C-alpha cells in the first residue's frame, strides 16, 4: 500500500487528521492479540475475519501485513477526536468494526466512510480493514 504525502496546508484545509488519531485502547507493553474484523459493504453483505498477531495468523486474507500495520499504528485507531473539523465528503455506506484484544487490552473500534475524517481513518487502517471482492466472495 502506498501513501501519498499531503502538504500540511492542504491537510488542514481538507480537515484530514494530522496525526492519524489515537489507538483504540491499546497498551504496547502487554501481550495477547486476537481481533475480529467485520466489514459491511453497506448493502447487507458482511464478512468477518479473525486476526492473531503473535505470530500473524487467522482467517484474515493478509495477516502479516495487517499485523504490521497495527504495530505501526500502535493498535486499532480510535475515534476522531471531539471537535475535529471534517470535510463533508461522503465516501460510501461501508462500515467496519474491530473487536477483541490488542496487547492484552480490550478493543472495540467502529469505522465508516461518512466524512473526510472517517475516510482517512479507514484508509489508515488498510490492510486491516480488508474489503473482500464482493463478486468473488460473499459471506452474507
N, C-alpha and C positions, 0 to 999 in steps of 0.2 A: 504494500500500500504506500502510495506516495502522497505526502502532504505538501501543499503549496504555502509558502510564506505570504502573509498578507501584511502590507505596511501598517504600522501601528495606527496611523490616522485613519486608514480605511477600515481597520478592525473596529476602532472606536465608533466611526460613523455608521457602520453596519450593526453595531451592538453585539459584536462577537465577543465571546469570553476571551480575556487576555491570558488567563492562567489555566483555563480548561475546567475549572470547578474543582471542588474538594472531593476526595474519595468518599464513598458512602460507607461510613463506619468501618474503616479498615485500620488494623494495627499491624505494621510490618514486622513487629518483633515476635509475633505468635505463629503458630502453625495450624494447619487444618484447613485446606482449601477444597470446598465442594460447592459448586454453584449450579443452579438450574437456570438456563437462559431460555425464555419463551418469547417468540416473535410472532406477532399477528399482522397479517397483511392489510387489515382494515376492512376486509370483506368477509371475515369469518374464518379464513384459513389460518390455522395456527400450528406452529411446530415448536417442540421443546427439545433442548439438548442438555445433557449432563456434562459438566466440565470439572475435572480434577486437575490440580496444577502441581502436585508433588508426588510423582512425576506427571507430566501432562498426559491425560487420557480422558476417556469418556466417549459419549456419542456425538460430541461437538465435531463439525466437519474439519476443523483445523485446530486441535487443542494446543499444539506447540505455539502457534502464532497468537492465539487468544490469551494464553497464559503469559507470554512475553509482553503483550500489550498491557495486561493488567498489572504486571510488575512495573512497567514504565509509568503507569498512571498512579501507582500506589493502591490499586484496588478499583472496584467499580465506581464510576463518577457519581457523586451526589447530585442533589437537585441544583437548579440555577439559584444563585444567591438572591435573597429577597431584595427587591429594589433595583435589580439589574434591568437596564433598558434593553429590550429585544426588538428586532425588526418584526414586522407583522407579515413575514413571508411564511406561507403555508407550504409545508413540504410533503404533505400526504397524511392519510389516516392511519398509517402503520404505528403500532405500539410494541413495546417490548418490556419485559421485566427480567431482573436478575435477582435471584433469591438464593439464600444458603449461608455459607460461612466463607470468609476470606481471612486468612491468617488467624483463625480461631474466633473472629468476631462476626456477629450476625450481619447479614446484608439483605436489604430489600430496596432495590432501586427501580424506578419506573422511567421509561423513555418514550418519547413521541417525536413527531416532526411538526408540532403545532406552530412553531415560530422559529426565528433565526437562532435563538439561544438553544432551543431543544434540538434543532437540526445539527448544530455544532457539537452538542453532547453526543448525539447518535454517531456522528462521524468520528469523534474522538474514541468511541468505544469499538470501532472497527478494528479487528475482525471478530471481536467477542459477539456482537450482535449480528451474527452471520445470517443473512437473509437467504432462504432457500430459493432455488429456481422453481417457482410455484408450478410451472407447467410440467416439470420433471418429477417433483416430489410434493406430495400433498398428504399431510397427516390430519387433515380436517375433514 
